[in-house]
Amino acid sequence: MLTWLILLPVLAAIIVSLVPSRRSELHLSLGIALAVLPLALAGYVFWAFEPVSGYQFIEDVTWYAPWGIGWTLGIDGISLPMVVLTTLLVPIALGASTSIEKRRKEFVVYTLLLEAGMIGVFLALDLFIFFVFFEAILIPMYFIIGIWGSDRRVYAAVKFFIYTAFGSALMLAGIIALAFTHAEQFGSLSFALSDLMRLDLPIGAERWLFAAFALAFAIKVPLFPVHTWLPDAHTEAPTAGSVLLAGVLLKLGTYGLLRFNLSLFPEASVDAVWIMGILAVVGIVYGAVVAIVQPDLKRLVAYSSVSHLGFIVLGTFAFTSGAMQGAVIQNVNHGITTGALFLLVGMLYERRHTKLISEFGGIQKSMPVFAGFFLFMAFASIGLPGLNGFVGEFLVLIGAYATLPVLAVIAASGVVLAAIYLLWAYERVFTGVPEKPENQNLADLSTREVALLAPLAALVLVIGLYPNVLLDKIAPSAEAVLDHVVEASGLVIPEPGRLADVFVTDGEGE
Amino acid sequence: MITPEISWLAILPELGLALGAAAVLLVEVQWKPRAQVLGMVVAGALTIALAFTVVQWIRAQDAVAGAGQLGDLVAFSRMILMDGFAVFGRFALLVTTAIGITAGWRLIEGLGRRRAEALALILLASAGFSIMVSANNLVMVFLGLEVGSIALYVLAGMTRSSSTSDEAALKYFLLGSFASAIFIYGVALIYAGTGQFEILAIRSFFSAFIVTSPGVILIGIALMIVGLGFKVSAAPFHAWAPDVYQGAPAGFVGYMAAVAKIAGFAAIARILITGLGDLEVNWLPVVAGISALSMVGGSLLALVQADIRRMLAYSSVATAGFVMTGVVGGATSGVLFYVAVYALQLVGSFAVVAAVSGPANSASSMDEYQGLATRSPGLAAGFTILLLGMAGLPLTSGFVAKFGVFSDAWSAGYQWLVIVAVLASVLAFAVYLRVVVNMYMSDAEGPTLEVPDTARWVLMIAAAATIIWGILPGSLLDLASSAFPL
């Protein structure tokens, strides 16, 4: 089943690539149609997923026995929402790419291959396979930015590639080190996450390995101060690239921290709480402040990502149930809202061929529906109660307050700053009198564009009003990660840091 | 009087190649046939040689499994070996030769009546290198090295009209013979220190005796490393590579570089790991240093080249460094796997270079690749796969190869080398991506290239092998790991 989740996009890519190049009108629609299949499958997995801890739908096939590598896939409450999000964003991103004329077939093929790689990263439970996917997704993304991006695309593409490859290079050394430690302690090489979690690492080695993994993921997140590739990549990438970059690729970093750093190096993770926490909070504030002064709308959204992802990292390293669940759900929320914001900016760009805020003004007169969607997504991003962003950031802040009160208080300022940069941008772009003649007769959203945004808007509302659709499935797995950390490191979480402190389970109630 | 027992099987592949070379020349003199006929003769010789290596492989595996005598694998008065390592190396050489000739076929056809000469030289070069990978005796290693190298010197200067080709050939010859001399001097010193030429006997010598004043032996080892390091173009003995890669005819460079790498690394692995394994405390740091210098220096220099051939030359210096991490790791299987997959990628890449800039041409500016993806999408896609493979990105055989040698080096305790290696890999990404940028991210228009079918086939095979062994490397890895030296 899970193998099919990875294979379906690959097969779709192959099918699209077999369509002759001159039938360019077919490629995009065929790609979208085929991209719905993995979405349907992911929907089924989501529906069939039992809300308990541990991996489900496990597949385990030996890949190369002498090296102890297995094609091991599995899904739990942490990866499940990300997989669904990925499969949802890909057809939307493709649907938003009608303005791409140049080499459209290749574009669809790369996007579908990117999807396969991203799903692979979330499903892999073998570190070798994980690394293969983690690194392989650089290739299609590199092409997407480099071929279909705007003026400085080559610079941005290469910077993106080299930055992230540099991070994962040291992680590769770390993975090799883990496998050989397993060979020393258990007699055989293994790359399976479950095997490597049993290792007894000396604390010094554990810290180094933690650092190697954390660097790779921190660059991906991106955490301050290794975030500089992100604004370039986002600004230059085509809309679909930005949507997938913000929606999914950045989450590979936060997901990696949660899945691998906490599970493999629990003691070092506990030791690193302050480092990671401070970097996260610096990112929150710095990203927000820099976003305020951006003259370019897309760069503004890009810097807002730096800020929002800081919340996720803070939640991951706060070590309370609430913060951890908040981090996981915020992964999804940020993917939805920022993905939508990039879509909106892209739609605006298609009409005006500029992203500079100063070029706009008063366009809500001509584009009321567009303005409505933008304001709605901006509110979701700010974290207005009732919308999805509120759930995640609230959980993170409440959870982090129990263990890292100072950082939580500073981080809360990020919410205020988000209101400033987004609403101020809204004011400058949408309100007032449209002075420039180009801004007076802009076409409002077409049906197609509304159809792309509507599912995201619906999700914003659903998660905002009833977050338990996700939290029910996330909670057991997030608790399991915390249990593992507590067990391995002897960390004492202050009350009420755990779910059990707050809720009385049904069994005990009766 | 005892007549020494001769096991012809041990040299039948080389004999096949050498006779093939003679046959090509005779057929040419007698009948002056079309190029295809000569090609047929060469194909026959290669097929025969390959068939015998298969027989040798089966014997080697039987012997290891206990069904035969291990001693049978040492033949020709203990000069030649038929162990798995040797047979794997031979096989890789023969396949590379076949693909190399196919890749350079356009060039060979264009040589007119001298085409037989070129084909014979290629077969002789392969015969020499084949001896080199299977020699048990250091003098045999030297003989094989020289037979192979001299043929390559001539090949480098094959297009006599071009002055860069002449220059490349002369440079290659002068520096190459100097390196051979250094190597043989090292052999002489080893003989002076141990009284042995045979690699297996040298191993027994060092496991039986502890040398109290090893000065002569250490100098001998150092000189051999220098000589062989030159052949595989490891830094700092790489100065010839960019000029030769740039000057020699494009149709031959891939083949020349690939076979020299296979044979050179086979010899390095056999001499150092098998023969001098007991002295590894002495040579490991040196080889590790060469490896690190090659990886970092090669990648950095490759990054600033404006000519794609010089870029490939410096990146092959870097690759030599990556393979060396496998030598440091002490496991021959990783080295074999790496050189085998890299050889294919190199030949394939130069098939592209020959197609883009003409098989006999000498300059290949990076700019010629601008917009190649729109002009010749198939060529660009195939080349991209090969470049990503050489860069060692996942899902290509290059990644598996790197992963293998890095793991070996890590388990041998050379963690620092692995860290240098993974960081140098990032530099290597940047190197190869420059070409991809030119091909895909430029809108430059140009004429569609006319690509010869032979080059197309070579590219397809090399690209397919890169991907297949990247996703399912088990088959080749199993072969490489059962190809251990005696």
Interface residues (C-beta under 8 A of the other chain):
Chain A: W63 Y64 P66 W67 R103 F128 F131 V132 F133 E135 A136 L138 I139 Y142 F143 G146 I147 R153 V154 A157 V158 F161 I162 A165 F166 A169 L170 L172 A173 I176 A177 A179 F180 A183
Chain B: A373 T374 L388 L393 P394 L395 F399 F403 F406 S407 W410 S411 Q415 V418 I419 V422 L423 S425 V426 F429 A430 L433 V437 Y440 M441 P473 G474 L477 D478 S481
